[in-house]
Amino acid sequence: MAAEPHQHRIILHLRYGAAEQVTIRTAAELAHMLGLALHGVFLQDAALNELTGLPFVREFRLATGVWQRLDQERIAEEQRAAVNEARRLLDEAATSFGVTFLFDIASGEPRAFVASTSQAGDIIVVAQPRLPAEQLVHATAGWLETAHGCDASVMLVPQALARTQGTIAAVVCAEGDPALEIATRLAIAAEEGLLLLVYGPPDLGARAMTRARAAGLPASRIVVRAIAGTEPDDVVLGLGAVTERLVVLTRGACGMDDAAVSSHIATSRSVPVLVACH
């Protein structure tokens, strides 16, 4: 029997429940604009559960000002509450945008889960770490690197967004750049303008604009701007005073470390950054 074709999905990785409300709504809107199903997966922290069983591990409670053993029941209840809140927010966002959604709970090694469940054509949506120090934690850094190393595209969403409406910006380094294709689709679906940040031959801007117009975007909604290079700072400088809602670039366009590149741009502009696969 022939295998059923894989249905592309927006895969939303959840870890904090209510703290990821912005990410959940952003993922649901992306699913709506691209006509894809939304698959929410809550990643339980297996390491935290293991720590509660170690007698020498202590936590400092601000309320009492004393060190004490981890309360296994309390931590389990907090995780259950986070799961329930994430499920509720996902249901609300999916209903609001009219998209189909699934909700799963996964435990174990997050990086292994990312690698085994995503495929080419999927888009993994992850929340940017809440604190700068969290980006340096081995587990968090490794998880983000794994997401950017699989066959799926990845969208990084800041905790607070500068805006939810505005231009779709794309870094374009070739006429057939995947970032150009997906950014054009999103601009059409959102009825927004398209800013092409072009780095390449002198005629690349005109050719990229022609492709966007051929896809159905009016010329009046397309702006082409040359950038001096493809370093993250070049992209940020090229955006200037533009009120973009999303930046799209192709994997490897701004360097080999896509996780660091997307984090730099997302932090500088406070908008989601979508790294598209070839």
C-alpha positions in Angstrom: 0.0 0.0 0.0 1.3 3.4 -0.9 2.1 5.7 2.0 -0.2 8.7 2.4 1.4 12.0 1.4 2.7 14.0 4.4 0.5 17.0 5.2 2.6 20.1 5.9 2.0 21.6 9.3 2.8 24.5 11.5 4.4 22.8 14.5 4.2 24.9 17.6 6.6 23.8 20.4 5.2 24.9 23.8 7.0 24.9 27.1 5.6 27.6 29.4 1.8 27.7 28.9 0.3 31.2 29.4 3.7 32.8 28.9 3.6 31.9 25.2 0.3 33.5 24.3 1.9 35.7 21.7 3.7 32.8 20.1 0.5 30.7 20.0 -1.5 33.4 18.3 1.3 34.2 15.8 1.5 30.5 14.9 -2.3 30.2 14.4 -2.3 33.3 12.2 0.6 31.8 10.1 -1.3 28.6 9.7 -4.3 30.6 8.6 -2.4 32.6 6.0 -0.7 29.5 4.5 -3.7 27.2 4.8 -1.9 24.7 7.0 -2.9 22.7 10.1 -1.6 23.8 13.5 0.1 21.1 15.6 0.8 22.2 19.2 3.2 20.1 21.2 3.8 20.7 24.8 7.3 19.6 25.7 7.4 18.5 29.3 10.7 19.0 31.2 11.8 15.4 32.0 15.0 16.7 33.7 12.9 18.7 36.2 10.9 15.6 37.1 14.1 13.7 37.7 15.5 16.5 39.9 12.6 16.2 42.3 13.7 12.7 43.2 17.2 13.7 44.2 17.5 14.2 48.0 20.4 16.7 47.8 18.6 19.2 45.4 17.1 22.2 47.1 15.2 25.3 46.0 15.1 28.7 47.7 11.6 29.8 48.4 11.3 33.6 48.4 8.1 33.5 50.4 9.7 31.8 53.4 13.4 32.8 52.8 14.6 29.2 53.4 16.1 26.4 51.3 14.0 23.3 51.0 13.6 20.1 49.0 11.8 20.3 45.7 8.1 19.6 46.2 7.3 16.9 43.6 3.6 17.3 43.9 3.7 21.0 43.5 6.0 20.9 40.5 3.8 18.2 38.8 0.7 20.4 39.5 2.4 23.4 38.0 3.2 21.4 34.8 -0.4 20.1 34.6 -1.6 23.7 34.9 0.8 24.9 32.2 -0.4 22.1 29.9 -4.0 22.9 30.4 -3.4 26.6 29.9 -1.5 26.0 26.7 -4.3 23.7 25.4 -6.9 26.4 26.2 -4.9 29.2 24.5 -4.3 27.0 21.4 -8.0 26.2 21.1 -8.9 29.8 21.4 -6.3 30.9 18.8 -7.2 28.2 16.3 -10.9 29.0 16.6 -10.2 32.7 16.2 -8.3 32.1 12.9 -10.4 29.2 11.7 -7.6 26.6 11.5 -7.5 22.9 12.3 -5.3 22.0 15.2 -4.0 19.1 17.2 -2.5 19.1 20.7 0.0 16.6 22.0 2.2 16.2 25.1 5.7 15.0 24.7 8.4 14.2 27.2 12.1 13.1 26.9 14.8 14.8 25.0 13.3 17.8 23.1 16.1 17.8 20.4 15.3 14.2 19.5 11.6 15.0 19.3 12.2 17.9 17.0 14.4 15.8 14.7 12.0 12.9 14.5 8.6 14.6 14.0 9.3 17.4 11.6 9.7 17.1 7.8 10.5 19.2 4.8 7.6 21.6 4.2 6.7 22.0 7.9 7.3 25.2 9.8 8.5 24.9 13.4 7.4 27.9 15.5 9.4 28.5 18.7 9.3 31.2 21.3 12.4 33.3 21.7 13.9 32.5 25.2 12.4 34.8 27.8 15.7 36.0 29.3 19.1 36.6 27.5 20.8 34.2 30.0 18.4 31.4 28.9 19.8 31.6 25.4 23.1 30.4 26.8 21.8 27.4 28.6 23.0 24.2 26.9 19.6 22.6 26.6 17.9 25.7 25.2 20.8 26.5 22.8 21.0 22.9 21.6 17.3 22.7 21.1 17.2 25.8 18.9 20.2 24.6 16.9 18.5 21.3 16.3 15.3 23.0 15.0 17.4 25.0 12.6 19.3 21.9 11.5 16.3 19.8 10.5 14.5 19.8 7.2 11.7 22.1 8.3 11.6 25.9 8.2 11.8 27.7 11.6 10.0 30.8 12.9 11.4 32.5 16.0 8.8 34.7 17.9 9.8 37.3 20.4 8.0 37.4 23.7 6.6 40.9 22.9 5.9 42.1 19.4 6.4 45.6 18.1 3.4 45.2 15.9 1.1 42.5 14.4 0.3 44.4 11.1 2.7 45.8 8.6 5.1 45.0 5.7 6.4 41.5 5.1 10.2 41.8 4.6 12.4 39.3 2.8 16.1 39.0 2.3 16.6 38.0 -1.3 20.0 36.7 -2.6 18.8 34.9 -5.8 15.8 35.1 -8.2 14.5 31.7 -7.0 15.1 32.4 -3.3 12.7 30.5 -1.1 12.4 33.5 1.1 11.0 35.5 -1.8 8.4 32.8 -2.5 7.0 32.4 1.0 7.2 36.2 1.8 5.2 36.9 -1.4 2.5 34.3 -0.4 2.3 35.8 3.1 2.0 39.4 1.8 -0.8 38.3 -0.5 -2.6 36.4 2.2 -2.2 39.2 4.8 -3.0 42.0 2.2 0.2 43.7 3.2 3.1 45.2 1.3 6.3 43.4 0.5 9.8 44.8 1.1 12.6 43.0 -0.8 16.0 43.5 0.8 18.2 42.5 -2.2 21.8 41.5 -2.2 23.3 40.4 -5.5 23.6 41.4 -9.1 22.3 44.9 -10.2 19.3 43.3 -12.0 18.3 41.0 -9.2 15.9 43.5 -7.7 13.9 43.8 -10.9 13.8 40.1 -11.5 12.7 39.4 -7.9 9.9 42.0 -8.3 8.8 40.4 -11.5 8.4 37.0 -9.7 6.4 38.6 -6.9 4.1 40.3 -9.4 3.7 37.0 -11.3 2.6 35.4 -8.1 -0.3 38.0 -7.9 1.1 40.8 -5.8 0.5 44.3 -7.3 3.6 46.4 -8.1 2.2 49.2 -5.9 2.7 46.9 -2.8 6.3 46.0 -3.6 9.4 47.9 -2.6 12.9 46.9 -3.5 15.9 48.0 -1.5 19.5 47.0 -2.0 21.5 46.1 1.1 25.3 46.2 1.5 25.7 42.6 2.7 23.9 39.7 4.4 25.2 40.1 7.9 22.4 40.4 10.5 23.3 44.1 11.0 23.1 44.7 7.3 19.5 43.4 7.4 18.6 45.5 10.4 20.1 48.6 8.7 18.2 47.8 5.5 14.9 47.7 7.4 15.5 51.2 8.8 12.3 52.9 9.7 10.1 50.3 8.0 7.2 49.0 10.1 7.5 45.3 9.2 5.6 42.6 10.9 7.8 39.7 9.8 11.3 39.1 8.4 11.8 36.1 6.1 15.2 34.8 5.0 16.6 31.6 3.5 18.6 29.2 5.6 22.3 30.1 5.4 21.6 33.5 3.7 23.1 35.5 6.6 25.7 33.0 7.8 25.9 29.4 9.0 24.4 30.0 12.5 20.7 30.5 11.7 19.7 30.3 15.3 22.0 33.2 16.2 21.0 35.2 13.1 17.3 35.0 13.7 17.7 35.8 17.4 19.8 38.9 16.6 17.2 40.2 14.1 14.2 39.3 16.3 15.8 41.0 19.3 16.7 44.1 17.3 13.3 44.5 15.6 10.9 42.8 18.0 9.2 40.9 15.2 9.1 37.2 14.2 11.9 35.9 11.9 11.1 33.0 9.6 14.1 31.0 8.3 12.9 29.2 5.2 14.5 25.9 3.9 15.6 25.4 0.3 
